Amino acid sequence: MHNRMLLASALALALAAPHARAASDKDLDEIRAQIRDLKASYEARIKALEDRLKDAEAKATEAKAEAARLPAPVAAVPVPEPPPPPMASAPPSSPSSSLAAFNPAISAILNGRYANLSQDPSQFRLAGFAPAPGAGPGKRGFSLGESEVAFSANVDHEFSGTLIFSVTPEDTVSVEEAYGIYAGAPAGFTPKLGRFFSGLGYLNEQHAHAWDFTDAPLVYQAFLGNQYQTDGLQLTWVAPTDQFFMLGGEVGSGGMFPGTDRGKNGAGSGVVFARVGGDVGYSNSWLAGVSYLRTAARERPFDWAPSFDGVTGTGGVTGTGGVTGTGTTVPFSFTGTSHVAAADFVWKWSPNGNPHTTNFKLQGEYLWRKESGELALAGDGGGGAPGSYSSRQSGWYLQGVYQFMPQWRVGLRYDRLDSGSVDAGPNAGLFPATSFDPRRSTAMVDWSPSEFSRVRLQFAQAKFAPGLTDNEWFLQYILSIGAHGAHKF
Amino acid sequence: MRSRVLFVIAASIAAWSGGGAQAAFNVFATVPEWGALVQEIGGDKVRVYTATNPLQDPHHVEARPSLIARARSADLVVATGAELEVGWLPLVLQQAGNGKVQPGAPGYFEATSQVGMLGKPQRLDRAEGDVHPMGDPHIQTDPRNIARVAAALAQRMQQLDPADAAYFKQRYDDFARRWTAALAKWEQQAAPLRGVPVVVQHKAFTYLIAWLGMKEVAALEPKPGIEPTTAHLSEVLALLQREPAKMVLRAAYQGDQASQWLAQRTKINVVVLPFTVGGTEGAKDLFGLYDDTIARLLKGIQ
């Protein structure tokens, strides 16, 4: 027993000893390395000082030569200052701190508003248009807007990445954008993958905090549910010419409004766009584009309120298959294809290219949408027999924003929708032809003490339906903290 | 029919691309001083595009479509760096689809990484205004920095365009010789400026003031990049009554209201400096930039 223990300790010692020696060797090596580094760095510093001395001497001789009115000597230019020598005495950095140096740029957008609306926003409908998610002027009173948190960094020498969360006042978090860009691509191509705001139209790619008005144009609300996002792949190509010309294409899942997820392989939606732009002198620059989206929906639900358009629907309305909707709205679902085409332009003026003091921006877009497929009642009885449905509708807006002195801007916007033609087949009785065109006039003034903050007062008078005028006041703030990137043109 | 239309479109794009600006060595310079420097070294073997004009505030530039188009066909991007162009250049490069000139690639050159930086803020906080975290990026106000940048830029151009390397080298050597001579001349001319107290509109002359040994007493902007306010100007006025300065320095691209306000209330001279090549009539090229700067400063102390 005793013996065995002795043996064990001897063995342990024997095993540990070389280890201990190895450790002390390692220490010695480290000390030697440190001394070497120290020496090297001092040598570098002395060399740097010597260089500077030489430099100074050379200059002194030159000055003398100049003073003596001799022809200037052919001397070397001052050599670039040597890079600062490595810090010899710096404590070895811990791994955590050096990793932190690679942290992505982080920024957050704080956004909130006060709204005074003369009409009840829960009753919001655009006459003649099937309701879209997210459309409408939003809540009355004080509310927190969407707060955004963004991370972005270069992934490596080829890729860069961006992730933008949006936190809603209802405490839900959604991924607004999450994409990688392959910047190392040659020949003018830029592939982008992930979730992003599509290149459809002009305003669509911009985040809400960069808009010049509190809310999206009516046509964006009606056709795209404020903004069209896509999960997929985008490829843009810039022509190798002095005139800016860009072509772009996107394939996506098709799961976002006006499409829905249809559980299929391949691309569920596609976008193509072309843009052209340039400068006129130093003071003017412009950008114009056309774009087209094709997507499809399966059983995209919406609540239709026929009474709203002048049809007396109280007491129940009857559609195909004899299904009756309760109250004043009828739950429908749409299955079919959706096409959106857009034309946009923006013109910016700033005196001599200096937007800091005064500048002006004129911007307009026209969107057209065609939907064709089938409409089914999705009410109490569930799936009645579907009936054919097709619609062709359009809308546009025009806005101008003028910065008349540093920090202060005023803006005007006019929105108009054309309810176009809607053929609801067997459900036609619920979709009476309307000649009413929803429209809105908006004025705003905002103040930006710096490029990171903005406070805005906006008034809009909107005619959403016949005899229904909404007077809307908004007071909004947008604050941006952290490393906020630049905004697109 | 459809395939024929597609073919015509593809063919016209190809023809258009071919006719583009690919023959010469294309350089995209962010500000006029680097455009001028590239021209000095590159002569007629380079095609230089300068993204901003001399009277444009380099801090506030829009990422315009025309800039994206020019960055697309550039072989070399010459930027100031130190976040001067942070508001637009990253966006332009990201959209340009040109892997050759992305930061980190040999086709991307930053002038400020060639010189020692001054004016690094003690405290990094946006409450301090539009601060430059990496130091004052306006290095071109000291001609010794131009020499340092030129040496590195010439090397980079030789590396990227080996066919014209000998030509670039010969032109650089010639430029460096003339620059050294001019530098000595300027320093001699500027001797009376040593120790002269000055007020600046924007903190944009750190390097000039350090080079000529002048003394910066105050700035008209309450915080960098924030417009001068009457309250702050009154403070500057009070300060100047205790500690008089000889002149107010203003870059040509800046508005003259604040400096005129001050000049009307004190006997201070307003000196408008070209700040970059083309900023004034006299600043036709890099040599003219400093000839004119020093002439104007000397006039300011009379």
Interface residues (C-beta under 8 A of the other chain):
Chain A: K59 E62 A63 E66 A67 A72 V74 A75 A76 V77 P78 V79 P80 E81 N154 H157 E158 S160 I181 A183 G184 A185 P186 A187 G188 F189 T190 T236 W237 V238 A239 P240 T241 D242 Q243 F244 F245 M246 R275 V276 G277 G278 D279 Y282 S285 W286 L287 K348 S350 N352 G353 N354 P355 H356 T357 P406 Q407 S450 E451 F452 I481 G485 A486 H487 K488 F489
Chain B: I13 W16 S17 G20 A21 Q22 T52 N53 L55 Q56 D57 H59 H60 V61 E62 A63 R64 P65 S66 I68 A69 R70 R72 S73 V86 G87 W88 P90 L91 L93 Q94 Q95 A96 G97 N98 G99 K100 Q102 P103 G104 A105 Q114 V115 G116 R126 G129 D130 R144 A147 R148 A150 A151 A152 A176 R177 W179 T180 A181 A184 K185 E187 Q188 G225 I226 E227 Y253 G255
